[in-house]
Amino acid sequence: MPSEKKISSASDCISFMQAGCELKKVRPNSRIYNRFFTLDPDLQALRWEPSKKDLEKAKLDISAIKEIRLGKNTETFRNNGLADQISEDCALSVIHGENYESLDLVANSADVANIWVSGLRYLVSRSKQPLDLMESSHNTPRFAWLKTVFEAADVDGNGIMLEDTSVELIKKLNPTLKESKIRLKFKEIQKNKEKLTTRVTKEEFCEAFSELCTRPEVYFLLVQISKNKEYLDANDLMLFLEAEQGVTHITEEMCLDIIRRYELSQEGRLKGFLAIDGFTQYLLSPECDIFDPEHKKVVQDMTQPLSHYYINASHNTYLIEDQLRGPADINGYVRALKMSCRSIELDICDGPDNEPIICNRNNMTSPLSFRSVIEVINKLAFYASDYPLILCLGNHCSVQQQKVVVQHMKRIFGNKLYTETPLSSEAYLPSPEKLKMKIIVKGKKLPCDQDILEGEVTDEDEEAEISRRLSEDFSREPKLIWLCKELSDLVSICKSVQYKDFETSMKAQNYWEICSFSEAEASRIANEYPEDFVNYNKKFLSRVYPSAMRIDSSNLNPQDFWNCGCQIVAMNYQTPGPMMDLHTGWFLQNGECGYVLRPSVMRDEVSYFSANTKGIVPGVSPQVLHVKIISGQNFPKPKGACAKGDVIDPYVCIEIHGIPADCTEQRTKTVQQNSDNPIFDESFEFQINLPELAMIRFVVLDDDYIGDEFIGQYTIPLECLQPGYRHIPLRSFVGDIMEHVTLFVHIAITNRSGGGKAQKRSLSVRIGKKAREYTMLRNTGLKTIDDIFKLAVHPLREATDMRENIQNAMVSVKELCGLPPIASLKQCILTLSSRLVSSENTPSVTLCMKDAFPYLEPLGTMPDVQKKVLAAYDLMIQESRVLIETADIIHDKIVQCQKAGMEFHEELHNLGTKEGLKGRKLSKAIESFAWNITVLKGQGDLLKNAKNEALENMKQIQLACLSCGLSKTGSGHADAKSKRCLEAIQEKDTGDENGRL
């Protein structure tokens, strides 16, 4: 079958529009009409039929068009009752006339919408020049480059080439293409020309390459950001990187360097432009990867107590198969340590010749010598990470062989072994930074108060739990084992103890003692006492291991236990699948060092957090994740797929993992029979209540009537996402990166109400127009304390109001600019500048700095539409000014209340007793106190972030105005003044790191 014709140039868009297609016309009165739209042959007007108007009125002159918007970005769409049923990616609006009226349309697919938007934008930008489109498509830089490639390979200089040579040449230029597809394309071209020969001419080669190697979605993007040229210059690239990709401090020289590295034609490299093939290569390069390169190194504070980190942990590390039949294998340790695992297990038993062995006690075949295992551990302990390695010893040896274990460990590990006695004067474990290059032994310890050479300790390993579960007497006492003093002395800060209940632990457990929980027990506690579990894990290490019933070595969901603060969640590394994907993805975020700092709400001594929270976490700003799945590239056929030939019908599933309130999934439609470049073009939105604990997993599946089959996946923490247009490298079922297999997406993260990450994540959004929500303080029932907290109620409301006002003002500016809520302020200025600069290149407004704030002043009269936009812009600057100038005072008031409240922290029990509170009522009062402290700290931080973000916005707006020519032209004095004001903004921006605004 001939392959489908792709859009690969402006003339393809124009041809499509001239042939016409049906579009839905949307009216403000919630009515939607089907109309057939065409472009006049002379390219001067857009027409539609049927219409009650006469033919000359059912048209729109191209010369009257002001701008073309993709998406639901006009008043008509926003106010139409049926707008929710219209896909964002299929909507477009043609803005025309002096009053900026809109013709609002809906295409039957995102692809068709893109064709009309690209074609109309091209026509509008070219309306002042004579058009000869059919000719121009053969005069592009791309065709010039392809001709030179062809001529270099055409050794005879005859202008024709064997088909085999042409196929090889295209495959060399694009290795991802299948040979069969290239041959089919040549046959199709030759059939259309009714040729008998299979030799390929220069024009046929160029045509085949363009149709095979142009990704329409990349072409549409190129046209959009190049302002309707068919290539990008350094300035276009700079604006794209700043406004869309969230890159800061980009220079023209950096853009020219990108062009030199990715542009394929010599002409493009010399003249400084990037054509479609170079741009495609750039978007596919590691520079446009979805993973933020900042996180490829250790970026978190590593000086906090060990209990404040999630620790990459392996279960039954010596297994590479299942728990029942799998033999012990040294490769289990090699794999785990190379994957930055920082907690590994050694089950030690008596071996022959007084040499201890490591073996699967369900399967005693092929045991490993203990000595050879620790030699491998010693060699690879710090191969992937310098941070401490925990050895979980399962000791089943006689006292005699325990002594051999100690000898081997001391000799092989030497001074890497951490055996310092913990100080009772301390309250928390040492930090990963302090324990760098140290090996910590977790195990049983003899009582310190008895000076004995050996003694009995309880054995509470997993096998003991299994035997207790399988025996009739479930409450049977755990068995005792003998332990020698030498092995006991190797254990310092990870002494294994049994968990009884939280009340006992909080009173009697020492900070250097660690409890292990079976999956079932940890699940029960997480469901019944989520707040207590979090509080317990602030000080003590918890280890959770998979259920004994998982005889196939399947994995538990680690997220369930991370949500409760459990640090060491042991995974069966040998079993790939969704749970291992989550685990691997989670530990990417801190330079893959095996340690990830937990959110502050789970670390602060006085704070309230429950994993079971139904929505907003106190003091944390919820964010909205916007994901557009654009297309896929080179999807392989699923392994072991049914007999469907080479055809696959892919779709993409987006899963959000985090606290239960955030967990959700959505999927795209299925694209039929396309594995090479399926176009999805679908947008999704997810509200994330606790961004620091959220992960996103992209899964590509083959839609099959028997059962959907796995194609590839990628899992990434929300904190590591880069905004903008990104390619996602997909991983196979076992976690390997698949060459050339990618997903092309657009990512934006916006704040629901202020705060968020600086610059990269500084986009803002309003969700709905509902009543303002304030995070309320709770009544503790202790009058002295409640009186202090009451003083914070007004400052908290003021802080929320200021943050919300600035968000709403920004959304209004975006709406009036015809941009979606995910747009950045830089994009607003770019859009504004195109309206406010006349055809003679003279601006109708000028940038005027007042007290370091970038106001826009009109020059002469302007239409009402523009006045409205400027009024909204002024309001946004005003709200920013209010926040910047008053944030310090309000922040101080909030912090003062927090400090005053904290002074009563130690006295809570006594105060409660005096007020007659006990039992559940006293616990409730303490919980409400922690809630209030969390709210005050969180809201103070959000206000601080909002101020920093507002300062950054003022800087970005000013830079954008300068680069768009909206500053006073021809005045060196004005430019110097602008630069001074920018320095003033930067000065205001310093000194925030030390906790003061």
N, C-alpha and C positions, 0 to 999 in steps of 0.2 A: 504494500500500500504506500502511496506517496505520503511523505511526512507532512505534518501540519505546517502551514506557512507562518513564520514568526515575524513579529515587528522588529526590524533591525535598523530603521532609519526614519527621518521625519517624513520622507515621501511615502513610506508604508502607512504611516498614520493618516496622511492626507488622502491617500487612495481609499482607505477604509471609510473615512468620513464622507467622501464623495459618493461612495456606494450607499451609504446611509444605514441606519439601524433604528430599532425601536428603543426609545428612552421614556421613562416615566417623568411627567412634569408635575412638580409639587407646588401647590398654592398655599398661601397662609391660612386659608379657611378649612384646612384639613382635607381638602379634596386632592385626589391624585388622578391624573389623566395619562393614558397611553398615547404617545405621539411618535410619528416617524420623522426622524431628524436627518437632514442631509446638508452637505456643504456644496455651495454653488460651484460649477465647473471653473469659473473664473476666480474662485477663492475669495470672493468679496463679501459673501453673506452666508448666514446660517438660516435654514428654513425648516419649518415643521408642518405636518398635515396629519389628520384633517384639522381644520380650524374654522371657527365662525367668522374670523376676520378674513378680509380678502387677501389674496396671495401676497400682495405687496406689503401687507401689515404683519403677516405671520412669518416675519423674518427679523433677523438681527444683523446689522452691518458689523463686519469685523472691526471696522475703524472706530465703532462706538464702544468696543469692549475695553474695560479698564484693567480687569484682572480675572484670573480663573482660579477657583479654589477647589481643592480635593477634600472631601469629607463634609460632615454636616456643620458647616461653619458660617451660617447666616441666620438672621432672625426667623426667616420662614421655616427652616429646619428646626430651630430651637423651640418654636412655638407651635409646630404642627403636632396635633394629637397622635398621629400615626408614626412620628419620627422614630420612636423606640423600635419599631418593626423594620426600620430601614438600616441596612448595613453601612457603617461608617465608610468602608472601603469602596462602596459602590456609588456613593453620593458625590455630586460635583455641582458647583454653582458658577454661573457666568455673570460677573458684575459689570454693569454697563451704564452709560449715560452720566451726566454731570452730577446726578443725585445718587449715584452708586446703587441703582436698582439691581435686583438679582433675578436671574432665570435659574431656578433650582431643579436639578435633574437627578434621576436615579438610573444607573445602567444595570443590566441584568448580571454583570459580573465585574469584579474589580479590574480585570484586564481591559474590558471595554471602557470603563471609566478612565483608566490611565491613558488609553489611546486618545480619547476626546480631550482630556486635559493637556497632554503633551502636544497634540496637533494644534489645538487652539492657541496655546501659549506660543508655539512656534510662529503661527500666523500673525499674532498680535505683535510679537517682537520684530517680525520682518515686514510689517505692514507699510513701512516707509520705503521699502526697497522693492524693485521688480523681482518677481519670483519665477525661477525656472527650476522647480524642484527635481524634476526627473533627471535633468542634467546634473544638478548639484550633488546627487547621491554618489556620482562616480568621480567627483572632484574632492572628496573628503580626505583628510590626512590618512585615514585608515586605508583607503584604496591605494593611495600613493605608496604606503608602506607595503601592502600586500603585493603590489606590482614589483617592487624591488626584491621581495622574497622570492617571487615566481621567477624573475629574470636571473637571480643568482643560481637558482636550481636548474634553469633551462640552459644546459651546457652547450647545446647546438645553436642556441639563439634563434630557433625557428618560431618561437611564440606559441608552440604547442608542446604537450608533455604526455607521457604515458599515464594512464589512469593509476597504475600501481605507484608511480613516483609521486603523483599528486596526493594520493591517499597517505603515503608515508610522510609527506611534507606537512599535511594538516595534522596528522597524529603527533608529529614532532612539536608543532606549535601548541597543540592542545592534547596532552597525553590521556585525558579522561575520556575522550571520544571513542566509541566502539568502531572498529573498522567496517563492520557491516552497515552501520548507519551512514558513514561517509560514502561508501559505494552506492548505497541506495539514493543518496542525495544527487550524486553525479548522474545516475541513470535517469532520475526524475528531471533534471535540468536538460539532459540530452533528449529525452522523450518530448519535452515541451517544445524543443527546437526542431523536432523531427530529424535528428541527426542519426546517421548510420554508424559513424566512427565512434570509438570510445576514447579517442585522444581528447585531452582537456586543453582548452584555450585559456589565456590569461584572464579574460572576463569571466569564464565559467569557474575558474579556480577562486577568484575573488567573490563571486556570487555564492558558491558553495560554502566557503569559509564564513562569510557574513551570516548566512542563514543558520549554519551549524553552531557557530561560536558566539552569537549575540544572545545574551540572556535578556529578554525583554524587560524584566523588572529592574535590571541594572541600567539598561538604556534609558528607561523612564526617569530613573533617579538622576542619571548624568544630565539629561536635558533639563530637569527641574533645577538642579543646583548650578548649572552653567548658564542659566538665564537663556535657555533655548538655543545654545550653540551645540555642536556635536563633539565638543571637547571641553576640558577644564583648563583654565590658566591658573597661575599661582594664587591670584586673588580669590578666584572661585573656590579653590581648594582650602584656602585659609578660612574663609567664611564657613565652609562646610564643617571643617574640623572644630571651629570654635562654637558655632551656633547649634550644630547637630550632634557632633561626637563628644561634646563636653571637654575638649582638650584646651588647656589654658597655656598662656605664654607662647603661642605659636608665632613664628616669624615667616616672612616671605622666603628667606633663605632655606628654612626647614621645608617649606612646600616645594621649592625648586629641587631640593635634594630628593624628596619623595618622587617627584616627576622623573628625575635622572635615573632613579633606581627601578622604577616600574614601567615607564613608557617604553614600548617596543620599537617604535620608529626612531631613526636617527634624527629626522627632522623635528619630531616632537621634543626629543631630549635637548636639541640645540635651541629651539624657539621657546621652550618652557611650557609645553601643554601636554595634557594627559588625555588620550583618546579612549574610546570604549574598552579596548583590549587591555591597555595599561591600567585603567581604572578598575576593571574586573580583577586583574592580578593583585592590585593594591588591596581591594576589599577582601580578597581571599588570603592575604598575607597575615602573619602573626600580629602585625601592627593593628589589625582590625578584629582581633580575636575578642570574644565576649568576656574573657577572664582578665580582670584588672591586673596588669603586670606588677603593680605595687605589692600585691599579696603573694608574689612569688618569692619574696624574702620575708624574714620575721618582722612583722609590723606591730605586734602587740607588746604590751608591757609584760616582761618576763620576771619581774621582781616581786610578784605577789606570792602569797603562800600556795603551796602545791595544790591544796584543796580548792583553789579558785579556778582550776583549769580542767577542761575535758582532756582525757589522755587516751591516745590511740592504743587500743588493747586487743590482744589476740587470745582466743580460747583454744585449749588443747593444741598449742602451736606445733607440736610434733606430728600432727596428722595432716595428710594431704588427701585423704579420702574420708569416708564417714566414720562416726564414732564406734560403730559396732565391729566392722570388719577391717577398717583401715589400719595398716601397719604404721609403726613410727618411721618417720623419714626426716633426715637432716635438712632436706630442701624446704620443709615447713618453716624452719628458723631463718634460712637464707631469704626466703620470699618476704616473711614478715619484717625482718630488720631492714631489708632494702626498701620496704614501703613505709619506713618511718614509724614502725610499731614501737611503742615505748613501754609496753607491759606484756611480757611473754610468760608462758607456763612451762614448768618442768615437773613432770611426775616421776619421782625417783623410786626405784625398787632395788632390792638386793640382786646383784648379778654374780656370775661365776668368778672364781679367782679373786674374791674380795674386791671386785671392781663394780661399783654401782651402775645401773643401767636406766635408760629412759624408755618406757614402753607404753603402749595402749593397754591398759589392764583388762580390757575386754578381748584383746587379741595379742597374745604374748609373742607372736611371730616377729621376726626381724627387729629385736630391740636395738637401741642405739647405746653406745658406750657413753656414759655421762661425761667423761673427760673429753671425748671428741666433740660433743655438743657444745661444751663451754669454751672449747678452743675456737669453734666457729663463732660463738656469741662474742667472744673477746675480739675477734678479728673484725666483726661487722657491727659491734654495739653502737659505734658512733659514725657509721658509714653514711647514713642519711640525715642524722641529726646529732647535735652536740649535747642535747638536753638529756636528763637522767633516764636510765633504763631500769624498769622494775622487773625483777625476777620473782614470779609467784611459784614458790616451792610447794609441791605436793609430796610430803615426805612419808614414804612407806618402807623405809630402810631400817635395818637393825642398827643399834647404837654403834657397833663396830664399823659398819659401812658408812654411817653418818660422818664418822671421823675422817674417812677417806674423802667424802664429799667436801668437807671443810678444807682438807689439805689441797685438793685440786683447785678449789676456788681461790684460796689465798695465793697459791703459786701462780695460777694463770691470770687472775684478775689483778693481783697485786694491790697497789694503792688506789685502783679505780673503785674498790669496794668501799661503800659508805657505812662505817660502823660507829660513827660518833654517837655518844649517849645523848638522847634528847634532854634538854634542860626543862625542869619543871617550872622555872620562872617564865618561860615562853608560853604563848597561848596558841600559836599557829605553827604549822610545818614550815621548813625553809622553802625558798623559792626555786623554780627551775633554773634561774640564773646562777644561784648559789651552788646548785647541785650539778652544774655542767660537768660532763665527762665522768659522772659517777654512776655506779651500778648499785641499786638498792635491793636488798633481799626482803621479800615479804614472806612471813612464815610465823610459826608458833614460837613462843618464848617462855622460858622458865620464870617462875616468880622471882622478882628482884630481891625480895626480903629473905630468900633462902639461899645459903651458900652451899649448893650441892653440885655434884659433877654430872648427874643425870636425874631425870624425874618424869613423872607422867603428865601429859597434857591431853586436852580433848582433841579428837580428830574430827574435823567438821568438813572434810573435802566433799566433792560432788558425789563420789561413789558412795560415801556414807549416807548422803541424802537419798540416793537411789535406793539403797538397801532398806532405809527406813520407810521410804514410800511403798516399796514392794512388800514389805513385811506386814503382817496383820497388825502388829502392835506399833501404830504410827507414832506414839508418844515415847517410844523406847529411848532411853538415855544414850547419848552419843558415846562411842567406844573411846577408850583411852589408849594413847600410844606413848612409847618411851622416847625421850628427847635428850641428847647429850648437850652439855653446857657449851661446847665449842660451836655447835651449829646454832644454838640459842643466841650466842654472842654476835653472830653475823647479822642478826635481825636488830635494826635500830628504830627507824621511824615508820616502819610498816608492820607492826606487830598484829597478827591475826587474832581477833576476838569474836565472840558470838554476839549477834544482835538479839536483844530481848524486847525492848520497846523504847520509844523516843524519850520517855520520861527518865528511865534508868540511864540511857546513854548520855543525856544532857547533864545529868548529875555526876555520873561516875566514870564516863569514858575519857581517856586521855587523848590529847590531840594526835599523838603518834600511833594510835591504834586504829585499825581498819577492819570494817565488817564486810563480809561477802554475802550477797543476797541471791537466792535462786530467782530465775525469771518470774516464777509464779508468786513468790513472796514479794518481790519488788513491785510487781503489777498490783497486787492487793494494796500495798502501802501507798502506792502512787494514786490509786483511786480513792482510798479512804482518808489519807492524811497528806494531801499534796503540799500544803503550806509547811507542815512540820518536816516533811522530807527535804524541802528546799532549805529550811533553817538548819537542819542537821548537817546538810552537805556544805554549809558555809565554812564549817570548822573541820569536819572529818571527811576522810576519803571513803567512798562507797564503791564496791566492785559488784557488778551484776553479771551473772553468767547464764548462758542459754539453758532452757529446761532439759532435764535428763530424758524427757520423752522425745526430744529431737534426735532420734537415733540416726536419721539421714544427714545429720549435721546442718540442717537448715538454720537460718539466722532469725533472731528476734529483731523487732524494729527498734533500733537504738534511740530514735527520736523520743519515744515514750519515756525513756529514762533520762535522757539529756534534759527534757522539759522539767524534770524534778531535780536537776543539778547533779545527778550521778556522774562521777568523773570517769570511772573505768568500766565501760560497757564492753564486755569481751565478745569478739566476733569470730565465727568460723571462717577464717580467711580462704579456706579451700573451696567454699561454696559461693559461686557468683550469683548475682541476681539483684533485684531492687534494693534489698536491705544493705547488701555490701556496697552497692552504688551510692547509697546515702552516706554510709560510713566513709568511703573513700572521698566523696565530694566534700564532706564536712571538714576533713582535715587538710584540704588544699589551702585554706584561707590564711594560714600563718606561716608561709614559707615551707609548708609540708614538714614542719619540725616535730610533729607528733603531739603538740600541745596547743589548745585553743582556749583563750581566756573567756570565761563565762560572762554573760551580761551583768552589769553592775547591780541590777535589781536582785540578782541571785547571789551577790557577794557582800554587799554592804551589811554591816553588823545589824543595823536596825533598818529593815526594809520589808515590804510585804509583796509576796508574789505567789500566785497559785497557778499551776499549769492548767487547771480546769476553768480558768476565767473564760467567760462567754464572749468577751469583747475587748474593750480598751483596757490596756494594762496601766495602772496608775503611774503618771509621770512619764509615760512613753508616748511619743507622737506616732500615731498610725500613719502608714504610708500606702500609696496606691501604686501598684506595679502594672504598667501598661506594656503588653507584649503584642507585637504584630508578627505573626508567622507569615513570611513572604513566600519563600520557596525552598525547595530541597535540591541537592545536587548528588548525582551518581549513587543513588540508593542501591545496595546490593540485594539480590534475592535472598530471603531468609534461609538460613541453614536448615536443611531437612524439610524444605517446603513441599507442599503437595504438588501434584502434577498439573501445574497451571502454565507450563512452559516458562519463558523468561519474563512473563508479564507480572507486574505487581500493581496493587491499588493502594498507595500509601495514604496514611493520615497521621496527624501529629497530636499527641496527648500532652497537655501541660499540667504537671502535678505540683501543688504547693505543699511542702511539708514544714511543720513548725508546731506551735502550740495548737491544741485542738480547734480553737476558734479560727485559725488561719488555714487549716487543712482543707483542700478542695482540689478538684481537677476539672479541666475543660478540654474539649477536642475540636479539631478542625473538621471540615467536611472531607470526604474521601476524594482523591483525584484518581480518576480511572486510567488504568494502563499507562502509567508514566513513571519510570524510575530515574530517568536522566535529569529532568528539570521540572518536577511538578510545581505548579504555581498554586499556593493556598490563599494568599492575600486575605488573611482574617485577623481581626484585632480582638484582644481580650483584656479585661481589667480584673485585678485581684486586690482586695484590701488586706493589708498585712498589719496586724496589731502589735506584733513584737518582731520587728525586722531583724534584730540581732540573732534570733533563733530560727530564721526562715531559710529554707532551701527551695530551689526550683529545679524540677527534673523534666527535661524534654525527652519524650519517648516517641520514636517513629515505629509505626506498626503497619503490617500489610492486612488490609481488610479482606477477610476470607470467610466464606460461608461455613467452614468447619470450625474455625477458631482463629482469632487474629494473631498473626505471627510477628515476632520481634525482629526489627530491622537494626535499630541502634538507639542509643540514649546518651544523654549528657546531664550530669548533676552538678549544680553550682550553688554555693551560699549566696544569698541575696546581697550580702556586703561586698561580694567580688564582681558583681555585674558591672560592665561598662555600658553607658548609655549610647544611643544612636544606632546606626546600621552595622550589624555585626554578623560574622559567620561563626557557627558553633561546630567544632569538630566532633563528630559522633563517635561513640565508643561501642565496641562489640559487646556481646553478652558477657564475655569474660573480662571486659574492662579495657581492652586494647584500643588505641586510636586507629580508626579505619582510614586508610589513605584516600584523600580526595572526596570523602563522604561528609557533606556538611548540610547545615540548615542555615538559611539566611533569614535574619530577624531584625526587627527594630525594637529597642528597649527604651523605656523612660520610667523613672521613678519620681513620683510627685508626692508632696506632703499633703496630708488631709487637713492639718491645721498648724502650719508653721514648723520651724525647726528643720531637722534632716541633715543630710551631708552637705558640706560646702561645695560650691560650684557644680561639680559633676552631677550632684543630686539636687541642685537648687531649683528644679522645676516645682511649680506649685499648682494645686488644684482644689476646687471646691466640689464636694460630692453632694449633689442635690441642693435644694434651697430650704432645708429644714431649720427648725429653731436651733439657736446656738446651744451647744452642750458645754457645760462646765464640769470639770472634775471636782466632785464634792469632797469636803473633809468629813470625817465621821466623828460622832460624839463618843468619847471614851467613858463618860460617866464619872470622871474624876475632875471636879470643878476647877481646881488650880490649873490643871493642864488644858482643859477645854477653853478657859479664859485666854490662855496664850494663843491657842490655835485660832480662836475667833478673830484675833488681830490680823490673821493672814487672809481671811475670806475676801476682803475688798481688793488687796493687791493681786490675789490670784485671778479674780474676775477681770481686773484691768489688764493683766498680762495676757489672758486669753483673748480679750477684746482686741488688743493691739495686734496680736498675731493673726486673728481671724480677719480684721479690717484690711490688713495689708494683703492677705491672700485674696479676699474678695475684690479689692481694687485691682490686683494684678490680673485676675480672671476677666474682669470687665474690659481692661485694655486689650487682652488677647482676643476676646469676643469681637470687639469693635475693629480689631485689625484683621478679623476673619481667620484667626488661628485657633487651633484646638487647645484645650487646657494644658496639654503636655509640652506646648511650645516654650522656648526660653525667651527671656526678655531681649536677648540679642536678636532673635528672629523677629520679635515685634518691631525693633528699631529698623531692621532691614526692610520689613514690609512697609513701615511708615515712610521711610526715606524714599521708596519708589513712588509713593503717592505725593510726597511733599517736595519733590524735586521736579521742576518743570522740564519740558523737552529741551529747553535751552541750557539745562544743567544748573539752573539757579534755584536754590532752596526757598520755600515759602515760609520756613521757620528757621530759627537759629538757636544753637545751644547757648544757654546763658547760665553761667555758674553763679549761684547765690549761696554763700556760706558753705561752699563745697557740695551743693546739691544741684544736679543737672536738670534745670528747667528748660522747656522749649518755648521760645517767644515767637508769635506770628509776625511776619513781615508783610504788612498790607492786609487786604481782605482775603477771606477764604470761604469755601462752601460750608454749609451747615454740617455736612457729614464729617468734614475734617475738624470743625470746631468741637464736635461731640467727642472725637477721639482725643483731641488735645486736653479737653476738660477731664476725661477719664485718666489721662496720663498725669495731669497736674495733681489729681486726687491721690494717685498712687505714690507720687513723690512726697506729697504732704503726709500721707500715712507712714511712709518710710521714715520721714523726718521725725515725726512724733515718736516712733518706736526707738530710733537711734538716740534721740535726745533724752528720753525718759526711762529707757530700759534699766539704766544703772540704779536709779532711785528705787524703782519697784523691785528689782532683783535684790537690793540690799534689805528691803522690808521682808521679803520672803525668806532670805537667808537668816535674818535676825530671829524670825519666828522659829525656824528650824533649829537654830542653835539653842534658843531658850527652851524649846521642847526637849532637846537632847539632854539638857542638864538634869532632867527628871528621870532619865532612862534607868539609872541604877535604883531609883527610889520607887519604881512602879509597884512592886509587890507590897511594900510598906504602905504606900498611899492607898492602894486597893483595899488592904486589910482594914485601914482606918475608916474607909468609906463603907465597910461591911461587905465588900465584894469577895466572893470566893468561888472556887471550882470553875464552872463554865463561864460565869459572868466575869471573873477575873481574867481568864484566858481571852475572852472577847475584848475586854478593855485593852489588854496588851496588843492584841491583833489590830485594833482600831488605831492605837498609838503608832504602830509600825506602818500602817496604811498612810496615816497623815504625814509621817516623816518622809515616806516614799513620794507622796504627791508633791510636797514642798521641794524636795531635792530635784525631782523630775521636772516640775514646772519651772524652777529656777534655771535648770540646764536648757530647757526649751527656749526660754526667753533669751538666754545668752546666745544660743545658736541662731535665733531669729535675728538678733542684732547683727551678728557677724554676717549672716546671709544678706541682710538689708544693705550693709556696707559694701559687700561684694557686688550686689546688684547695682548700686550707684556707680561703682567703678566700671562694671561691664557696660552699663548704659552709656557712660561718658566715652569709653573707648569705642563703642559701636557708633555713636554720633560722630566722633572724629573721623572714623574710617569711612562713614557713609557721606561725608561732606556736609553735615548739618551744623558745623561750627562756622563762625563768621569767616567768610572766604577772603583771602588776600590780606589778612591781618596777622602778621607775625606776632603782634602784641596779644591778640586774642588767643592764639595757639599757646603762647607762653603762659598766659593766665590759666588756660585749661589744664596745662601740665602741672602748674602749681597747685591747682585745686585737686587734681588727681593725687598729688603727693600728700595733700591735706587729708584726703580720704584714707590713704594708706597709713598715715600717722595715727589717725583715729583707730585704725584697725589693729594696731599693735598693743601688746600688754594684756591680751586676753587669756594667754595660756596659763597665767599664774592664778586663775580663779576669779580675778576681778574683771569686770567688763571694761 
